[in-house]
Amino acid sequence: MGMLKLNEKHTRTAALTATALYFIACLIFFLPIEIAHKITICTSILTLASFWLCPWQMTLALLFSTLGDHFGSCHNFMAQMGFFALGHIWFIIYFIGRYFKKVEKDRKLTGKAKGYLAMVAFCTIVLLAVVFTKIVPEVPPGIMKTGVCIYAILISSMLVSAMIQRSSLFALGAILFVFSDFILAWNKFVEPIPGRHYLVLVPYFMAQWLLFIRATKFRIGPEMRLLRF
């Protein structure tokens, strides 16, 4: 399962321990305590745990996300966006591989399935339309504008690949990730958003954990059946 070996009977303990440490670190992040690169500490916990608990593709996705957090805390937006873009590429690779291995074999294109896929396609097109008509025109020309365009396409592809996994947790994680980045981009390039600190980071922290925990063998409970198309 993971890049490093872990006895399967210890999966539950390891997943719960990583979860507890992660949310404690996230809570500390929001406290008025001066700690260098606080956000990097949070995502580093999931990345480290993923070496034992998650497929290697998910580990790489989390690793690049952590590097993105590090450069974000250093106020290097281009490096932050670049590493998150690499993270999304590995999320996509993981989701595509999982789809053909676990989902595609028993998926039937019923009316419900076609409706769901049409909804996913429509929402993604609307998202990209808003990004390219409202945000991209406000981005400074040059390499940054090109980077934002590429990033928008990558994160939208990640969203689509997560939404077809027949997993509510993967879908919710991807949606929260997109929401967080959308608020961040709107605040940076279009206009300030009140409460942006929490609107960006609370969904982001939840997104990372949902993607991590669903990729492990540990199950936190029965998932909703809404995405069983």
N, CA and C atoms as a LAMMPS dump frame, in Angstrom:
ITEM: TIMESTEP
0
ITEM: NUMBER OF ATOMS
687
ITEM: BOX BOUNDS ff ff ff
-5.0000000000000000e+02 5.0000000000000000e+02
-5.0000000000000000e+02 5.0000000000000000e+02
-5.0000000000000000e+02 5.0000000000000000e+02
ITEM: ATOMS id mol type element x y z
1 1 1 N 0.828 -1.203 0
2 1 2 C 0 0 0
3 1 3 C 0.865 1.256 0
4 2 1 N 1.641 1.438 1.066
5 2 2 C 2.491 2.614 1.149
6 2 3 C 3.874 2.352 0.601
7 3 1 N 4.65 3.436 0.49
8 3 2 C 6.022 3.289 0.012
9 3 3 C 6.879 2.542 1.027
10 4 1 N 6.521 2.655 2.318
11 4 2 C 7.193 1.926 3.386
12 4 3 C 6.217 0.925 3.981
13 5 1 N 6.713 -0.184 4.472
14 5 2 C 5.86 -1.262 4.955
15 5 3 C 5.285 -0.94 6.338
16 6 1 N 4.016 -1.318 6.511
17 6 2 C 3.342 -1.178 7.794
18 6 3 C 2.413 -2.363 7.969
19 7 1 N 2.503 -3.009 9.117
20 7 2 C 1.603 -4.121 9.408
21 7 3 C 0.167 -3.63 9.336
22 8 1 N -0.674 -4.359 8.599
23 8 2 C -2.037 -3.901 8.356
24 8 3 C -2.838 -3.704 9.639
25 9 1 N -2.531 -4.465 10.681
26 9 2 C -3.282 -4.318 11.927
27 9 3 C -2.976 -3 12.626
28 10 1 N -1.886 -2.33 12.194
29 10 2 C -1.539 -1.037 12.783
30 10 3 C -2.067 0.135 11.96
31 11 1 N -2.786 -0.152 10.87
32 11 2 C -3.263 0.918 9.989
33 11 3 C -4.194 1.871 10.713
34 12 1 N -5.134 1.323 11.464
35 12 2 C -6.105 2.16 12.175
36 12 3 C -5.406 3.097 13.152
37 13 1 N -4.49 2.536 13.948
38 13 2 C -3.782 3.347 14.942
39 13 3 C -2.961 4.441 14.272
40 14 1 N -2.257 4.072 13.194
41 14 2 C -1.419 5.05 12.498
42 14 3 C -2.262 6.153 11.867
43 15 1 N -3.389 5.782 11.258
44 15 2 C -4.254 6.775 10.61
45 15 3 C -4.868 7.719 11.639
46 16 1 N -5.325 7.175 12.758
47 16 2 C -5.916 8.011 13.804
48 16 3 C -4.877 8.908 14.468
49 17 1 N -3.688 8.386 14.656
50 17 2 C -2.608 9.191 15.249
51 17 3 C -2.243 10.352 14.327
52 18 1 N -2.079 10.054 13.037
53 18 2 C -1.759 11.104 12.064
54 18 3 C -2.873 12.143 12.012
55 19 1 N -4.118 11.682 12.078
56 19 2 C -5.261 12.602 12.057
57 19 3 C -5.251 13.521 13.274
58 20 1 N -5.024 12.937 14.452
59 20 2 C -5 13.735 15.677
60 20 3 C -3.887 14.768 15.646
61 21 1 N -2.687 14.338 15.26
62 21 2 C -1.557 15.268 15.201
63 21 3 C -1.802 16.364 14.169
64 22 1 N -2.403 15.997 13.051
65 22 2 C -2.673 16.968 11.988
66 22 3 C -3.63 18.056 12.46
67 23 1 N -4.728 17.647 13.075
68 23 2 C -5.709 18.652 13.49
69 23 3 C -5.227 19.474 14.685
70 24 1 N -4.384 18.89 15.521
71 24 2 C -3.759 19.686 16.59
72 24 3 C -2.857 20.752 15.976
73 25 1 N -2.066 20.349 14.961
74 25 2 C -1.192 21.302 14.272
75 25 3 C -2.007 22.384 13.567
76 26 1 N -3.148 22.004 12.974
77 26 2 C -4.014 22.986 12.316
78 26 3 C -4.59 23.968 13.322
79 27 1 N -4.978 23.465 14.495
80 27 2 C -5.493 24.344 15.544
81 27 3 C -4.421 25.321 16.001
82 28 1 N -3.212 24.814 16.206
83 28 2 C -2.1 25.68 16.609
84 28 3 C -1.819 26.737 15.546
85 29 1 N -1.999 26.357 14.277
86 29 2 C -1.759 27.301 13.185
87 29 3 C -2.609 28.558 13.334
88 30 1 N -3.855 28.395 13.775
89 30 2 C -4.76 29.534 13.88
90 30 3 C -4.583 30.321 15.181
91 31 1 N -3.782 29.785 16.112
92 31 2 C -3.524 30.517 17.349
93 31 3 C -2.465 31.596 17.111
94 32 1 N -2.53 32.69 17.845
95 32 2 C -1.549 33.782 17.669
96 32 3 C -0.193 33.434 18.276
97 33 1 N 0.403 32.384 17.716
98 33 2 C 1.711 31.931 18.187
99 33 3 C 2.696 32.039 17.026
100 34 1 N 3.819 32.665 17.273
101 34 2 C 4.813 32.845 16.218
102 34 3 C 5.673 31.581 16.072
103 35 1 N 5.407 30.836 15.021
104 35 2 C 6.192 29.644 14.684
105 35 3 C 6.505 29.719 13.194
106 36 1 N 7.755 29.59 12.842
107 36 2 C 8.153 29.688 11.437
108 36 3 C 7.528 28.559 10.616
109 37 1 N 6.953 28.928 9.483
110 37 2 C 6.399 27.952 8.531
111 37 3 C 5.368 27.029 9.201
112 38 1 N 4.456 27.607 9.951
113 38 2 C 3.468 26.808 10.67
114 38 3 C 2.635 25.925 9.74
115 39 1 N 2.262 26.466 8.584
116 39 2 C 1.403 25.693 7.682
117 39 3 C 2.132 24.473 7.134
118 40 1 N 3.439 24.597 6.959
119 40 2 C 4.224 23.471 6.454
120 40 3 C 4.235 22.323 7.45
121 41 1 N 4.231 22.649 8.73
122 41 2 C 4.211 21.613 9.768
123 41 3 C 2.939 20.786 9.662
124 42 1 N 1.818 21.462 9.389
125 42 2 C 0.533 20.765 9.298
126 42 3 C 0.557 19.713 8.194
127 43 1 N 0.84 20.148 6.976
128 43 2 C 0.779 19.214 5.848
129 43 3 C 1.933 18.209 5.863
130 44 1 N 3.028 18.553 6.526
131 44 2 C 4.141 17.599 6.637
132 44 3 C 3.72 16.355 7.414
133 45 1 N 2.814 16.519 8.36
134 45 2 C 2.352 15.379 9.163
135 45 3 C 1.648 14.355 8.27
136 46 1 N 0.74 14.836 7.408
137 46 2 C 0.05 13.919 6.503
138 46 3 C 1.013 13.314 5.489
139 47 1 N 1.933 14.125 5.009
140 47 2 C 2.906 13.617 4.031
141 47 3 C 3.752 12.503 4.63
142 48 1 N 4.238 12.725 5.841
143 48 2 C 5.062 11.713 6.505
144 48 3 C 4.26 10.43 6.733
145 49 1 N 3.033 10.564 7.222
146 49 2 C 2.201 9.381 7.463
147 49 3 C 1.877 8.645 6.17
148 50 1 N 1.76 9.39 5.079
149 50 2 C 1.384 8.775 3.807
150 50 3 C 2.443 7.804 3.283
151 51 1 N 3.693 7.946 3.728
152 51 2 C 4.734 7.022 3.297
153 51 3 C 4.411 5.588 3.729
154 52 1 N 3.667 5.44 4.819
155 52 2 C 3.283 4.115 5.313
156 52 3 C 1.835 3.765 4.966
157 53 1 N 0.999 4.787 4.76
158 53 2 C -0.438 4.543 4.685
159 53 3 C -1.059 4.691 3.301
160 54 1 N -0.421 5.423 2.411
161 54 2 C -1.042 5.751 1.129
162 54 3 C -0.246 5.208 -0.052
163 55 1 N -0.911 5.043 -1.195
164 55 2 C -0.181 4.696 -2.417
165 55 3 C 0.863 5.766 -2.732
166 56 1 N 1.917 5.37 -3.424
167 56 2 C 3.03 6.291 -3.636
168 56 3 C 2.627 7.52 -4.444
169 57 1 N 1.646 7.379 -5.321
170 57 2 C 1.214 8.544 -6.099
171 57 3 C 0.594 9.61 -5.185
172 58 1 N -0.199 9.163 -4.217
173 58 2 C -0.795 10.094 -3.259
174 58 3 C 0.283 10.708 -2.37
175 59 1 N 1.288 9.922 -2.01
176 59 2 C 2.398 10.446 -1.209
177 59 3 C 3.099 11.581 -1.943
178 60 1 N 3.358 11.395 -3.234
179 60 2 C 4.011 12.443 -4.016
180 60 3 C 3.117 13.673 -4.137
181 61 1 N 1.815 13.458 -4.293
182 61 2 C 0.891 14.586 -4.369
183 61 3 C 0.922 15.402 -3.076
184 62 1 N 0.907 14.728 -1.949
185 62 2 C 0.957 15.414 -0.656
186 62 3 C 2.309 16.077 -0.432
187 63 1 N 3.375 15.419 -0.891
188 63 2 C 4.717 15.983 -0.741
189 63 3 C 4.849 17.301 -1.501
190 64 1 N 4.395 17.32 -2.748
191 64 2 C 4.477 18.553 -3.531
192 64 3 C 3.557 19.635 -2.959
193 65 1 N 2.424 19.226 -2.394
194 65 2 C 1.551 20.204 -1.741
195 65 3 C 2.243 20.833 -0.534
196 66 1 N 2.963 20.004 0.214
197 66 2 C 3.705 20.514 1.371
198 66 3 C 4.783 21.506 0.928
199 67 1 N 5.468 21.19 -0.163
200 67 2 C 6.462 22.12 -0.695
201 67 3 C 5.789 23.417 -1.149
202 68 1 N 4.589 23.294 -1.717
203 68 2 C 3.836 24.489 -2.088
204 68 3 C 3.505 25.337 -0.877
205 69 1 N 3.118 24.682 0.222
206 69 2 C 2.846 25.407 1.466
207 69 3 C 4.092 26.114 1.975
208 70 1 N 5.236 25.432 1.872
209 70 2 C 6.484 26.03 2.352
210 70 3 C 6.787 27.318 1.596
211 71 1 N 6.708 27.261 0.262
212 71 2 C 7.019 28.459 -0.511
213 71 3 C 5.928 29.519 -0.364
214 72 1 N 4.706 29.087 -0.085
215 72 2 C 3.659 30.056 0.2
216 72 3 C 3.951 30.819 1.479
217 73 1 N 4.458 30.105 2.501
218 73 2 C 4.817 30.766 3.762
219 73 3 C 6.02 31.679 3.585
220 74 1 N 6.792 31.449 2.51
221 74 2 C 7.932 32.322 2.178
222 74 3 C 7.521 33.45 1.234
223 75 1 N 6.212 33.511 0.923
224 75 2 C 5.652 34.548 0.048
225 75 3 C 6.227 34.48 -1.371
226 76 1 N 6.539 33.273 -1.829
227 76 2 C 7.001 33.056 -3.197
228 76 3 C 5.837 32.422 -3.964
229 77 1 N 4.984 33.268 -4.55
230 77 2 C 3.75 32.787 -5.148
231 77 3 C 3.997 31.863 -6.335
232 78 1 N 4.977 32.193 -7.178
233 78 2 C 5.228 31.383 -8.362
234 78 3 C 5.683 29.966 -7.986
235 79 1 N 6.589 29.869 -7.01
236 79 2 C 7.033 28.546 -6.564
237 79 3 C 5.887 27.801 -5.892
238 80 1 N 5.097 28.525 -5.109
239 80 2 C 3.936 27.918 -4.462
240 80 3 C 2.991 27.317 -5.502
241 81 1 N 2.657 28.093 -6.512
242 81 2 C 1.751 27.619 -7.554
243 81 3 C 2.369 26.464 -8.329
244 82 1 N 3.674 26.545 -8.602
245 82 2 C 4.344 25.497 -9.355
246 82 3 C 4.325 24.156 -8.641
247 83 1 N 4.618 24.164 -7.341
248 83 2 C 4.64 22.9 -6.605
249 83 3 C 3.226 22.349 -6.411
250 84 1 N 2.248 23.223 -6.212
251 84 2 C 0.878 22.726 -6.119
252 84 3 C 0.425 22.142 -7.456
253 85 1 N 0.883 22.744 -8.56
254 85 2 C 0.56 22.199 -9.879
255 85 3 C 1.109 20.785 -10.015
256 86 1 N 2.349 20.572 -9.571
257 86 2 C 2.928 19.222 -9.589
258 86 3 C 2.13 18.283 -8.69
259 87 1 N 1.685 18.804 -7.541
260 87 2 C 0.849 17.994 -6.654
261 87 3 C -0.429 17.558 -7.339
262 88 1 N -1.07 18.472 -8.065
263 88 2 C -2.31 18.123 -8.763
264 88 3 C -2.066 17.098 -9.862
265 89 1 N -0.921 17.187 -10.516
266 89 2 C -0.596 16.183 -11.538
267 89 3 C -0.566 14.79 -10.911
268 90 1 N 0.027 14.684 -9.726
269 90 2 C 0.093 13.375 -9.067
270 90 3 C -1.256 12.951 -8.495
271 91 1 N -2.088 13.908 -8.058
272 91 2 C -3.46 13.56 -7.679
273 91 3 C -4.185 12.958 -8.887
274 92 1 N -4.038 13.606 -10.037
275 92 2 C -4.701 13.142 -11.258
276 92 3 C -4.209 11.742 -11.643
277 93 1 N -2.903 11.538 -11.59
278 93 2 C -2.34 10.222 -11.917
279 93 3 C -2.906 9.155 -10.977
280 94 1 N -2.982 9.485 -9.69
281 94 2 C -3.53 8.533 -8.715
282 94 3 C -4.998 8.235 -9.022
283 95 1 N -5.79 9.274 -9.283
284 95 2 C -7.221 9.085 -9.518
285 95 3 C -7.482 8.315 -10.808
286 96 1 N -6.738 8.623 -11.857
287 96 2 C -6.934 7.911 -13.121
288 96 3 C -6.589 6.43 -12.965
289 97 1 N -5.46 6.154 -12.286
290 97 2 C -5.084 4.764 -12.054
291 97 3 C -6.12 4.038 -11.226
292 98 1 N -6.62 4.694 -10.189
293 98 2 C -7.637 4.08 -9.327
294 98 3 C -8.933 3.852 -10.09
295 99 1 N -9.278 4.795 -10.969
296 99 2 C -10.52 4.665 -11.726
297 99 3 C -10.517 3.394 -12.581
298 100 1 N -9.446 3.198 -13.333
299 100 2 C -9.397 2.035 -14.214
300 100 3 C -9.18 0.733 -13.446
301 101 1 N -8.648 0.828 -12.243
302 101 2 C -8.408 -0.37 -11.449
303 101 3 C -9.63 -0.783 -10.634
304 102 1 N -10.364 0.198 -10.098
305 102 2 C -11.432 -0.126 -9.147
306 102 3 C -12.829 0.315 -9.576
307 103 1 N -12.928 1.354 -10.383
308 103 2 C -14.239 1.951 -10.653
309 103 3 C -14.796 1.546 -12.004
310 104 1 N -13.998 1.636 -13.04
311 104 2 C -14.477 1.46 -14.404
312 104 3 C -15.067 0.083 -14.658
313 105 1 N -14.534 -0.939 -13.986
314 105 2 C -14.956 -2.316 -14.24
315 105 3 C -16.433 -2.549 -13.928
316 106 1 N -16.942 -1.91 -12.879
317 106 2 C -18.334 -2.181 -12.5
318 106 3 C -19.236 -0.957 -12.668
319 107 1 N -18.733 0.049 -13.374
320 107 2 C -19.567 1.232 -13.596
321 107 3 C -20.476 1.003 -14.8
322 108 1 N -21.763 1.262 -14.615
323 108 2 C -22.71 1.129 -15.703
324 108 3 C -23.27 2.51 -16.043
325 109 1 N -23.326 2.81 -17.337
326 109 2 C -23.808 4.122 -17.761
327 109 3 C -25.336 4.15 -17.746
328 110 1 N -25.877 4.176 -16.533
329 110 2 C -27.318 4.311 -16.365
330 110 3 C -27.698 5.775 -16.589
331 111 1 N -28.989 6.038 -16.549
332 111 2 C -29.446 7.42 -16.675
333 111 3 C -28.893 8.287 -15.564
334 112 1 N -28.823 7.723 -14.346
335 112 2 C -28.272 8.46 -13.213
336 112 3 C -26.801 8.777 -13.441
337 113 1 N -26.068 7.791 -13.98
338 113 2 C -24.641 7.989 -14.239
339 113 3 C -24.422 9.074 -15.278
340 114 1 N -25.196 9.046 -16.341
341 114 2 C -25.052 10.05 -17.388
342 114 3 C -25.389 11.44 -16.855
343 115 1 N -26.417 11.512 -16.028
344 115 2 C -26.792 12.797 -15.439
345 115 3 C -25.711 13.336 -14.525
346 116 1 N -25.119 12.444 -13.732
347 116 2 C -24.046 12.848 -12.821
348 116 3 C -22.833 13.347 -13.596
349 117 1 N -22.426 12.597 -14.623
350 117 2 C -21.268 12.995 -15.417
351 117 3 C -21.523 14.297 -16.161
352 118 1 N -22.752 14.498 -16.617
353 118 2 C -23.098 15.758 -17.283
354 118 3 C -23.017 16.921 -16.301
355 119 1 N -23.457 16.677 -15.059
356 119 2 C -23.386 17.709 -14.027
357 119 3 C -21.94 18.071 -13.715
358 120 1 N -21.075 17.053 -13.611
359 120 2 C -19.656 17.294 -13.344
360 120 3 C -19.042 18.111 -14.472
361 121 1 N -19.339 17.727 -15.722
362 121 2 C -18.794 18.439 -16.876
363 121 3 C -19.287 19.884 -16.905
364 122 1 N -20.568 20.082 -16.649
365 122 2 C -21.145 21.435 -16.676
366 122 3 C -20.52 22.317 -15.596
367 123 1 N -20.412 21.801 -14.374
368 123 2 C -19.84 22.585 -13.27
369 123 3 C -18.377 22.941 -13.543
370 124 1 N -17.646 22.002 -14.142
371 124 2 C -16.238 22.262 -14.459
372 124 3 C -16.107 23.339 -15.52
373 125 1 N -16.966 23.288 -16.536
374 125 2 C -16.945 24.302 -17.59
375 125 3 C -17.286 25.674 -17.013
376 126 1 N -18.283 25.73 -16.141
377 126 2 C -18.65 27.003 -15.504
378 126 3 C -17.489 27.539 -14.677
379 127 1 N -16.855 26.655 -13.909
380 127 2 C -15.707 27.061 -13.09
381 127 3 C -14.611 27.665 -13.962
382 128 1 N -14.254 26.969 -15.032
383 128 2 C -13.198 27.467 -15.917
384 128 3 C -13.611 28.77 -16.593
385 129 1 N -14.891 28.886 -16.945
386 129 2 C -15.371 30.118 -17.582
387 129 3 C -15.22 31.309 -16.641
388 130 1 N -15.567 31.101 -15.358
389 130 2 C -15.433 32.176 -14.376
390 130 3 C -13.962 32.547 -14.184
391 131 1 N -13.12 31.525 -14.088
392 131 2 C -11.689 31.777 -13.89
393 131 3 C -11.096 32.561 -15.06
394 132 1 N -11.426 32.133 -16.285
395 132 2 C -10.804 32.749 -17.458
396 132 3 C -11.434 34.087 -17.843
397 133 1 N -12.626 34.384 -17.33
398 133 2 C -13.242 35.678 -17.648
399 133 3 C -13.123 36.692 -16.523
400 134 1 N -12.991 36.207 -15.28
401 134 2 C -12.968 37.121 -14.139
402 134 3 C -11.603 37.233 -13.47
403 135 1 N -10.877 36.126 -13.377
404 135 2 C -9.604 36.134 -12.646
405 135 3 C -8.411 36.332 -13.576
406 136 1 N -8.322 35.523 -14.612
407 136 2 C -7.158 35.577 -15.501
408 136 3 C -6.917 36.978 -16.078
409 137 1 N -7.964 37.721 -16.518
410 137 2 C -7.707 39.071 -17.043
411 137 3 C -7.065 40.02 -16.034
412 138 1 N -7.201 39.724 -14.736
413 138 2 C -6.633 40.588 -13.7
414 138 3 C -5.21 40.182 -13.311
415 139 1 N -4.743 39.049 -13.815
416 139 2 C -3.406 38.574 -13.48
417 139 3 C -2.38 39.346 -14.314
418 140 1 N -1.257 39.767 -13.705
419 140 2 C -0.212 40.459 -14.469
420 140 3 C 0.235 39.628 -15.662
421 141 1 N 0.424 40.257 -16.831
422 141 2 C 0.82 39.506 -18.025
423 141 3 C 2.201 38.882 -17.876
424 142 1 N 2.42 37.861 -18.689
425 142 2 C 3.718 37.192 -18.65
426 142 3 C 3.615 35.802 -18.065
427 143 1 N 4.678 35.37 -17.419
428 143 2 C 4.76 34.005 -16.914
429 143 3 C 3.722 33.727 -15.823
430 144 1 N 3.363 34.755 -15.04
431 144 2 C 2.374 34.527 -13.993
432 144 3 C 1.008 34.224 -14.58
433 145 1 N 0.622 34.97 -15.615
434 145 2 C -0.682 34.721 -16.244
435 145 3 C -0.703 33.339 -16.879
436 146 1 N 0.388 32.964 -17.534
437 146 2 C 0.476 31.629 -18.132
438 146 3 C 0.372 30.553 -17.051
439 147 1 N 1.071 30.778 -15.942
440 147 2 C 1.043 29.823 -14.84
441 147 3 C -0.348 29.658 -14.257
442 148 1 N -1.062 30.765 -14.093
443 148 2 C -2.423 30.712 -13.542
444 148 3 C -3.341 29.939 -14.486
445 149 1 N -3.192 30.154 -15.796
446 149 2 C -4.014 29.429 -16.775
447 149 3 C -3.763 27.918 -16.697
448 150 1 N -2.493 27.55 -16.662
449 150 2 C -2.138 26.13 -16.575
450 150 3 C -2.649 25.532 -15.269
451 151 1 N -2.484 26.276 -14.18
452 151 2 C -2.915 25.778 -12.873
453 151 3 C -4.425 25.571 -12.845
454 152 1 N -5.164 26.505 -13.431
455 152 2 C -6.623 26.386 -13.45
456 152 3 C -7.061 25.121 -14.173
457 153 1 N -6.4 24.819 -15.271
458 153 2 C -6.735 23.604 -16.026
459 153 3 C -6.379 22.354 -15.23
460 154 1 N -5.225 22.386 -14.559
461 154 2 C -4.8 21.216 -13.775
462 154 3 C -5.735 20.955 -12.595
463 155 1 N -6.089 22.003 -11.845
464 155 2 C -6.929 21.765 -10.663
465 155 3 C -8.344 21.371 -11.087
466 156 1 N -8.805 21.873 -12.243
467 156 2 C -10.109 21.452 -12.754
468 156 3 C -10.067 19.982 -13.177
469 157 1 N -8.954 19.571 -13.767
470 157 2 C -8.787 18.161 -14.141
471 157 3 C -8.736 17.28 -12.904
472 158 1 N -8.07 17.765 -11.862
473 158 2 C -8.042 17.029 -10.603
474 158 3 C -9.448 16.87 -10.041
475 159 1 N -10.237 17.94 -10.119
476 159 2 C -11.612 17.896 -9.626
477 159 3 C -12.426 16.841 -10.372
478 160 1 N -12.338 16.855 -11.691
479 160 2 C -13.097 15.893 -12.488
480 160 3 C -12.668 14.467 -12.17
481 161 1 N -11.359 14.233 -12.102
482 161 2 C -10.867 12.876 -11.84
483 161 3 C -11.267 12.398 -10.445
484 162 1 N -11.383 13.316 -9.482
485 162 2 C -11.832 12.943 -8.14
486 162 3 C -13.329 12.669 -8.106
487 163 1 N -14.097 13.436 -8.886
488 163 2 C -15.547 13.309 -8.867
489 163 3 C -16.039 12.005 -9.496
490 164 1 N -15.211 11.35 -10.307
491 164 2 C -15.654 10.095 -10.943
492 164 3 C -15.158 8.862 -10.192
493 165 1 N -14.694 9.056 -8.957
494 165 2 C -14.162 7.937 -8.178
495 165 3 C -15.228 7.147 -7.422
496 166 1 N -16.472 7.57 -7.481
497 166 2 C -17.544 6.942 -6.708
498 166 3 C -17.209 6.985 -5.219
499 167 1 N -16.643 8.093 -4.783
500 167 2 C -16.273 8.271 -3.386
501 167 3 C -16.66 9.671 -2.943
502 168 1 N -17.541 9.752 -1.958
503 168 2 C -17.957 11.056 -1.457
504 168 3 C -16.8 11.814 -0.815
505 169 1 N -15.886 11.082 -0.17
506 169 2 C -14.775 11.741 0.511
507 169 3 C -13.792 12.346 -0.484
508 170 1 N -13.459 11.6 -1.54
509 170 2 C -12.585 12.147 -2.579
510 170 3 C -13.244 13.358 -3.237
511 171 1 N -14.527 13.244 -3.545
512 171 2 C -15.236 14.341 -4.208
513 171 3 C -15.259 15.588 -3.328
514 172 1 N -15.6 15.402 -2.052
515 172 2 C -15.664 16.544 -1.142
516 172 3 C -14.282 17.166 -0.947
517 173 1 N -13.255 16.319 -0.833
518 173 2 C -11.899 16.835 -0.69
519 173 3 C -11.497 17.69 -1.87
520 174 1 N -11.797 17.219 -3.085
521 174 2 C -11.449 17.973 -4.289
522 174 3 C -12.235 19.278 -4.371
523 175 1 N -13.503 19.231 -4.035
524 175 2 C -14.334 20.44 -4.074
525 175 3 C -13.806 21.494 -3.098
526 176 1 N -13.453 21.071 -1.894
527 176 2 C -12.917 22.006 -0.911
528 176 3 C -11.58 22.579 -1.36
529 177 1 N -10.764 21.742 -1.997
530 177 2 C -9.466 22.208 -2.51
531 177 3 C -9.681 23.306 -3.557
532 178 1 N -10.603 23.054 -4.494
533 178 2 C -10.898 24.03 -5.544
534 178 3 C -11.469 25.308 -4.937
535 179 1 N -12.383 25.168 -3.982
536 179 2 C -12.97 26.341 -3.333
537 179 3 C -11.894 27.192 -2.666
538 180 1 N -10.988 26.538 -1.946
539 180 2 C -9.906 27.247 -1.262
540 180 3 C -9.038 28.025 -2.246
541 181 1 N -8.638 27.369 -3.33
542 181 2 C -7.78 28.038 -4.308
543 181 3 C -8.515 29.137 -5.06
544 182 1 N -9.811 28.944 -5.284
545 182 2 C -10.603 29.973 -5.957
546 182 3 C -10.656 31.242 -5.103
547 183 1 N -10.921 31.083 -3.811
548 183 2 C -10.958 32.238 -2.905
549 183 3 C -9.591 32.913 -2.856
550 184 1 N -8.521 32.101 -2.789
551 184 2 C -7.165 32.654 -2.744
552 184 3 C -6.885 33.486 -4.007
553 185 1 N -7.228 32.945 -5.179
554 185 2 C -6.958 33.642 -6.43
555 185 3 C -7.811 34.902 -6.559
556 186 1 N -9.07 34.803 -6.189
557 186 2 C -9.961 35.974 -6.277
558 186 3 C -9.449 37.092 -5.357
559 187 1 N -9.057 36.714 -4.16
560 187 2 C -8.55 37.706 -3.211
561 187 3 C -7.241 38.342 -3.705
562 188 1 N -6.393 37.561 -4.331
563 188 2 C -5.088 38.057 -4.769
564 188 3 C -5.18 38.928 -6.019
565 189 1 N -6.032 38.526 -6.954
566 189 2 C -6.018 39.195 -8.254
567 189 3 C -7.235 40.08 -8.538
568 190 1 N -8.37 39.823 -7.896
569 190 2 C -9.585 40.572 -8.231
570 190 3 C -9.913 41.61 -7.164
571 191 1 N -10.257 41.166 -5.965
572 191 2 C -10.57 42.092 -4.882
573 191 3 C -10.474 41.362 -3.55
574 192 1 N -10.163 42.105 -2.463
575 192 2 C -10.059 41.477 -1.14
576 192 3 C -11.386 40.855 -0.714
577 193 1 N -11.291 39.72 -0.032
578 193 2 C -12.473 39.016 0.46
579 193 3 C -12.428 38.998 1.981
580 194 1 N -13.472 39.494 2.654
581 194 2 C -13.495 39.457 4.125
582 194 3 C -13.392 38.019 4.639
583 195 1 N -12.608 37.822 5.671
584 195 2 C -12.464 36.49 6.249
585 195 3 C -11.695 35.536 5.377
586 196 1 N -10.907 36.068 4.441
587 196 2 C -10.208 35.211 3.483
588 196 3 C -9.263 34.215 4.147
589 197 1 N -8.675 34.605 5.296
590 197 2 C -7.736 33.722 5.98
591 197 3 C -8.396 32.383 6.305
592 198 1 N -9.617 32.448 6.822
593 198 2 C -10.331 31.231 7.203
594 198 3 C -10.997 30.574 5.991
595 199 1 N -11.489 31.385 5.053
596 199 2 C -12.142 30.829 3.868
597 199 3 C -11.174 30.057 2.985
598 200 1 N -9.908 30.434 3.036
599 200 2 C -8.896 29.719 2.255
600 200 3 C -8.381 28.501 3.007
601 201 1 N -8.031 28.691 4.27
602 201 2 C -7.273 27.655 4.971
603 201 3 C -8.129 26.561 5.616
604 202 1 N -9.296 26.888 6.144
605 202 2 C -10.129 25.836 6.741
606 202 3 C -10.544 24.806 5.686
607 203 1 N -11.074 25.221 4.515
608 203 2 C -11.379 24.225 3.481
609 203 3 C -10.135 23.489 2.995
610 204 1 N -9.006 24.199 2.923
611 204 2 C -7.773 23.565 2.446
612 204 3 C -7.318 22.466 3.399
613 205 1 N -7.311 22.759 4.685
614 205 2 C -6.896 21.752 5.662
615 205 3 C -7.818 20.536 5.623
616 206 1 N -9.125 20.777 5.512
617 206 2 C -10.066 19.662 5.432
618 206 3 C -9.873 18.868 4.142
619 207 1 N -9.603 19.571 3.044
620 207 2 C -9.408 18.897 1.762
621 207 3 C -8.221 17.946 1.811
622 208 1 N -7.11 18.418 2.341
623 208 2 C -5.921 17.578 2.409
624 208 3 C -6.181 16.339 3.261
625 209 1 N -6.87 16.515 4.375
626 209 2 C -7.127 15.362 5.236
627 209 3 C -8.083 14.373 4.579
628 210 1 N -9.131 14.866 3.923
629 210 2 C -10.086 13.974 3.264
630 210 3 C -9.416 13.151 2.164
631 211 1 N -8.569 13.797 1.374
632 211 2 C -7.868 13.07 0.314
633 211 3 C -6.904 12.045 0.906
634 212 1 N -6.24 12.435 1.983
635 212 2 C -5.306 11.521 2.656
636 212 3 C -6.024 10.319 3.261
637 213 1 N -7.04 10.573 4.062
638 213 2 C -7.677 9.491 4.825
639 213 3 C -8.408 8.52 3.905
640 214 1 N -8.965 9.015 2.794
641 214 2 C -9.669 8.123 1.868
642 214 3 C -8.688 7.249 1.09
643 215 1 N -7.461 7.725 0.933
644 215 2 C -6.461 6.949 0.2
645 215 3 C -5.85 5.848 1.053
646 216 1 N -6.068 5.896 2.377
647 216 2 C -5.55 4.845 3.246
648 216 3 C -6.525 3.667 3.257
649 217 1 N -6.119 2.573 3.876
650 217 2 C -6.995 1.414 4.005
651 217 3 C -7.966 1.576 5.173
652 218 1 N -7.691 2.563 6.016
653 218 2 C -8.566 2.793 7.164
654 218 3 C -9.847 3.458 6.701
655 219 1 N -10.988 2.999 7.196
656 219 2 C -12.269 3.583 6.841
657 219 3 C -12.886 4.24 8.061
658 220 1 N -13.202 5.52 7.938
659 220 2 C -13.761 6.257 9.072
660 220 3 C -15.253 6 9.238
661 221 1 N -15.831 5.268 8.327
662 221 2 C -17.261 4.97 8.413
663 221 3 C -17.82 4.799 7.016
664 222 1 N -19.065 4.343 6.892
665 222 2 C -19.67 4.156 5.573
666 222 3 C -19.848 5.503 4.868
667 223 1 N -19.453 5.559 3.614
668 223 2 C -19.597 6.796 2.864
669 223 3 C -21.045 6.97 2.399
670 224 1 N -21.401 8.212 2.14
671 224 2 C -22.706 8.491 1.558
672 224 3 C -22.786 7.83 0.178
673 225 1 N -23.974 7.453 -0.201
674 225 2 C -24.16 6.745 -1.474
675 225 3 C -24.526 7.696 -2.611
676 226 1 N -24.391 8.993 -2.385
677 226 2 C -24.815 9.948 -3.379
678 226 3 C -24.035 9.828 -4.686
679 227 1 N -22.785 9.349 -4.59
680 227 2 C -21.951 9.294 -5.78
681 227 3 C -21.828 7.885 -6.332
682 228 1 N -22.731 6.992 -5.943
683 228 2 C -22.676 5.623 -6.455
684 228 3 C -23.375 5.553 -7.8
685 229 1 N -22.854 6.253 -8.777
686 229 2 C -23.457 6.261 -10.1
687 229 3 C -23.083 5.008 -10.861
